[in-house]
């Protein structure tokens, strides 16, 4: 399969033009395009421009709103609740971060709960927006319409993978922790199924709760199976606890969730932005976190050719490489993007093999 390099700037212009042609407000299209391309630059390909055809399909169906603003349900200054009415999630959360940062500078902490957002993409790319400016950022996300993960000890899917991210600054680049309550994700399960591949490990459960490597138990079985929680059969109670925590933060605090039985693909979001200046101070924070980063990276590795990396190290390296050499895409991704471009009369960026 051939691969192709495309420049970051050209990709952003292309993605922005696609979303504008689909009817999205220009400011929203610019933000969504920038964060999707950043996601690809970070190496998180399942949530970058590969999502664009799905977003465009949602716009065509009218299930992703492309104009307007969120409704402010409640605003106490330090806390806010927004109803996103299924506006683009990347834009919504980016807006929430932009609102939260100056409030955190005033009071130390600002928290936003968002209900009825559309898909919010890569959480690491979002917390990076605040961490790059010296803040600590926390995001928790769930989709109350989705059921892919069973509670620990159960056989019926109830949760989504429920991702959770933390970003904070250190001397060279932010630490970006991005994980979920399940062992793997919906995107990876669908990708494996489409490719006719099995997982390397039994990360799924069939409808009877039996571990399996086969994604078909979730994508092509009745009744469907589920994705295993973090910790698997032995320690899945840990992932269960994390899933419950994320549901409480994103659904309980926003006042909208599974009890409302929504049918649209979307997401609920908990965002908290913290200014270390209001605690022991930014200098003290930097001293502690830089020391920990150094001690982690210099820890004697199991394999000499695989030194310890911090979450965010690989993303920073990939971003630097993408800026210098462009982003590599395979034929399948480019083919899907080309079809979308053709539908809207947008010119694909030139690729060099």
C-alpha positions in Angstrom: 0.0 0.0 0.0 1.4 3.4 -0.9 1.8 6.2 1.5 1.8 9.9 0.9 3.2 13.0 2.7 1.0 16.1 2.9 2.0 19.5 4.4 0.3 20.5 7.7 -0.7 23.9 6.3 -2.2 22.4 3.1 -4.1 19.8 5.2 -5.6 22.5 7.5 -6.7 24.6 4.5 -8.2 21.5 2.8 -10.1 20.4 5.9 -11.4 23.9 6.7 -12.7 24.2 3.1 -14.4 20.8 3.3 -16.3 21.8 6.5 -17.2 25.3 5.2 -18.5 23.7 2.0 -20.7 21.5 4.1 -22.2 24.6 5.8 -20.1 24.9 8.9 -19.4 28.4 10.3 -15.9 29.5 9.2 -14.6 29.9 12.8 -15.9 26.4 13.7 -14.4 24.9 10.5 -11.0 26.4 11.2 -10.9 25.1 14.8 -12.1 21.6 13.8 -9.6 21.4 10.9 -6.7 22.6 13.1 -7.4 20.1 15.9 -8.0 17.2 13.5 -4.7 17.9 11.8 -3.0 18.3 15.2 -4.4 14.9 16.2 -2.8 13.4 13.1 0.5 15.2 13.8 0.4 13.6 17.3 0.0 10.2 15.7 -3.6 9.6 16.9 -4.8 8.6 13.4 -8.1 7.1 14.3 -9.3 10.5 15.6 -7.8 12.8 13.0 -8.8 13.6 9.4 -10.0 9.9 9.1 -13.0 11.1 11.1 -13.8 13.9 8.5 -16.1 11.7 6.3 -18.0 10.6 9.3 -18.5 14.2 10.4 -19.6 15.2 7.0 -22.1 12.4 7.0 -23.5 13.6 10.3 -23.8 17.1 8.9 -25.7 15.8 5.9 -28.1 13.9 8.2 -28.6 17.0 10.3 -27.3 15.3 13.4 -24.3 17.7 13.8 -25.2 21.3 14.0 -22.8 23.6 12.1 -24.0 27.1 13.1 -24.8 28.9 16.3 -23.5 28.8 19.9 -24.1 26.7 23.0 -26.8 27.6 25.5 -25.4 28.6 28.9 -27.6 26.7 31.3 -25.9 27.9 34.4 -22.9 30.2 35.1 -21.6 30.8 38.7 -18.3 32.2 37.5 -16.2 29.3 38.7 -18.6 26.7 37.2 -20.6 26.5 34.1 -23.1 24.2 32.4 -23.5 24.4 28.6 -26.0 22.7 26.3 -24.0 22.2 23.1 -27.1 21.2 21.0 -24.7 18.8 19.1 -22.4 21.5 17.7 -19.0 20.2 16.6 -17.4 18.8 19.8 -13.8 19.9 19.0 -15.0 23.5 18.6 -17.2 23.4 21.7 -14.5 22.1 24.0 -11.9 24.5 22.5 -14.3 27.3 23.2 -14.8 26.1 26.8 -11.1 26.0 27.3 -10.8 29.5 26.0 -13.5 30.7 28.4 -12.1 28.7 31.4 -8.5 29.8 31.2 -9.0 33.5 32.1 -11.5 32.4 34.8 -8.9 30.1 36.3 -6.4 33.0 36.3 -8.9 34.9 38.4 -10.0 32.2 40.9 -7.6 29.3 40.5 -10.0 26.7 39.0 -12.7 26.9 36.4 -15.0 24.0 35.5 -17.4 23.5 32.6 -19.9 20.6 32.2 -21.2 20.3 28.6 -24.2 18.2 27.6 -25.2 17.3 24.1 -21.9 18.0 22.4 -21.1 16.2 19.2 -18.0 13.9 19.1 -15.0 15.7 20.7 -12.2 13.9 19.0 -8.8 13.4 20.6 -8.7 14.5 24.3 -4.9 14.8 24.4 -5.1 17.4 21.6 -7.6 19.3 23.6 -5.9 19.4 27.0 -2.7 20.4 25.1 -4.4 23.7 24.3 -4.4 24.7 28.0 -1.2 22.9 29.0 0.8 24.8 26.4 -0.2 28.0 28.2 0.9 26.8 31.7 -2.4 25.3 33.0 -3.4 21.9 34.2 -6.4 20.6 32.2 -8.6 17.7 32.9 -11.3 16.3 30.5 -13.6 13.4 31.0 -16.0 12.3 28.2 -18.9 9.9 27.8 -21.6 9.3 25.2 -24.9 8.6 26.9 -26.3 7.2 23.6 -23.6 4.6 23.3 -23.3 1.1 24.8 -20.0 -0.8 24.2 -18.7 -1.7 27.6 -20.4 -3.8 30.3 -20.1 -3.1 34.0 -17.7 -5.4 35.8 -19.3 -8.8 36.2 -22.0 -8.1 33.7 -22.6 -9.2 30.1 -24.7 -6.4 28.7 -22.9 -3.3 27.4 -23.8 -0.1 29.3 -21.0 2.4 28.9 -18.9 3.8 26.2 -15.1 3.5 26.6 -15.3 6.8 28.5 -12.0 8.5 27.8 -10.2 10.7 30.4 -7.2 13.0 29.8 -4.9 15.2 31.9 -2.4 17.7 30.4 0.1 19.7 32.4 3.3 21.7 31.5 6.9 20.6 32.0 10.1 22.2 30.8 10.2 20.9 27.2 6.6 20.0 26.3 3.3 19.1 28.1 2.7 15.7 29.6 -0.5 14.4 28.0 -2.2 11.5 29.7 -5.0 10.1 27.6 -6.7 6.8 28.4 -10.1 5.3 28.8 -12.0 3.0 31.2 -11.9 0.1 28.8 -8.9 -1.8 27.5 -9.4 -0.8 23.9 -11.7 1.6 22.0 -14.7 1.6 19.7 -12.6 3.0 16.8 -10.0 0.3 17.1 -12.7 -2.4 17.4 -14.3 -1.2 14.2 -11.0 -0.9 12.5 -10.0 -4.5 13.3 -13.4 -5.8 12.2 -13.2 -3.9 8.9 -9.7 -5.3 8.2 -10.8 -8.8 9.2 -8.2 -8.9 12.0 -8.2 -10.3 15.5 -6.9 -8.4 18.5 -3.5 -9.5 19.8 -5.1 -10.2 23.2 -8.6 -11.2 24.3 -9.8 -7.6 25.0 -13.5 -8.3 24.2 -16.2 -10.4 25.8 -18.9 -12.3 23.9 -22.5 -12.0 24.9 -21.9 -14.7 27.6 -19.0 -12.9 29.1 -16.3 -15.1 27.6 -13.1 -13.3 26.7 -12.3 -13.2 23.0 -10.0 -11.6 20.4 -12.7 -11.4 17.7 -14.2 -7.9 17.1 -17.1 -9.6 15.4 -18.7 -10.3 18.8 -19.3 -6.5 19.1 -19.7 -5.5 15.5 -21.6 -8.4 13.9 -23.3 -10.5 16.6 -26.7 -10.7 18.2 -26.8 -10.2 21.0 -23.6 -8.2 20.9 -20.7 -8.6 23.3 -18.7 -5.9 24.9 -15.3 -4.3 25.3 -13.4 -5.4 28.4 -12.9 -2.8 31.2 -9.3 -1.7 32.0 -7.9 -4.5 34.2 -9.7 -7.2 32.3 -11.2 -10.3 34.0 -9.0 -10.1 37.0 -9.0 -6.4 37.9 -11.8 -4.9 35.8 -13.3 -3.4 39.0 -10.7 -0.6 38.5 -11.9 0.2 35.0 -15.5 0.0 36.3 -14.7 2.6 39.0 -13.1 4.9 36.4 -16.2 4.5 34.1 -18.5 5.4 36.9 -16.4 8.4 37.9 -16.4 9.7 34.3 -20.2 9.2 34.0 -20.7 11.2 37.2 -18.5 14.0 36.0 -19.8 14.3 32.5 -23.4 13.3 32.9 -24.3 13.8 36.5 -22.8 17.3 36.6 -24.3 18.3 33.3 -27.8 17.1 34.2 -28.1 14.9 31.1 -27.3 11.3 30.6 -28.4 7.7 30.1 -31.6 8.2 32.0 -32.7 10.6 29.1 -32.1 7.8 26.5 -30.6 10.0 23.8 -30.4 8.5 20.3 -27.9 10.8 18.7 -24.1 10.2 18.5 -22.6 12.8 20.8 -20.8 13.3 24.0 -21.0 14.8 27.4 -17.9 16.6 28.7 -16.3 17.5 32.0 -13.6 20.1 31.7 -11.6 21.6 34.5 -8.8 24.1 34.1 -6.4 24.7 37.0 -3.9 27.5 37.4 -1.0 26.3 39.6 -0.3 29.9 40.6 -3.2 29.6 43.1 -1.7 26.6 44.8 2.0 26.3 45.7 2.8 28.5 42.7 3.9 27.9 39.1 7.5 27.7 40.0 6.9 25.1 42.6 4.7 23.1 40.2 7.5 23.3 37.6 10.2 22.2 40.1 8.2 19.1 41.2 7.0 18.0 37.8 10.3 18.6 36.0 12.1 16.6 38.7 9.5 13.7 38.3 9.9 13.9 34.5 13.7 13.6 34.7 13.5 10.7 37.2 11.0 8.9 35.0 13.0 9.3 31.8 16.3 8.3 33.4 14.9 5.3 35.1 16.9 2.2 34.2 14.8 0.6 31.4 13.9 -3.1 31.0 15.4 -2.9 27.5 18.3 -0.5 26.7 16.9 0.3 23.3 13.5 1.3 24.9 14.1 4.1 27.4 11.2 5.2 29.6 9.0 7.8 27.9 6.5 10.1 29.4 3.0 10.4 27.9 3.3 13.2 25.4 7.0 12.5 24.5 6.0 10.6 21.3 3.4 13.2 20.4 5.9 16.0 20.7 8.4 14.0 18.5 5.6 13.3 15.9 4.5 16.9 15.8 8.1 18.1 15.2 8.5 15.5 12.4 5.1 16.5 10.8 6.0 20.2 10.8 9.3 19.3 9.0 8.2 16.6 6.6 4.4 16.6 6.5 2.0 13.9 7.5 2.0 10.4 6.0 -1.4 9.0 5.0 -2.2 5.6 3.5 -4.3 5.0 0.4 -7.5 4.1 2.3 -7.5 7.4 4.3 -6.7 9.4 1.2 -9.3 7.6 -0.8 -12.0 8.4 1.7 -10.9 12.1 1.9 -10.8 12.3 -1.9 -14.4 11.1 -2.2 -15.5 13.8 0.3 -13.5 16.4 -1.6 -15.1 15.4 -4.9 -18.6 15.6 -3.3 -18.0 19.3 -2.4 -15.8 20.3 -5.3 -12.7 20.8 -3.1 -9.2 20.2 -4.5 -7.2 17.6 -2.6 -3.8 18.8 -1.4 -0.9 17.6 -3.5 0.9 14.5 -2.1 4.5 13.4 -2.7 5.3 9.7 -2.5 
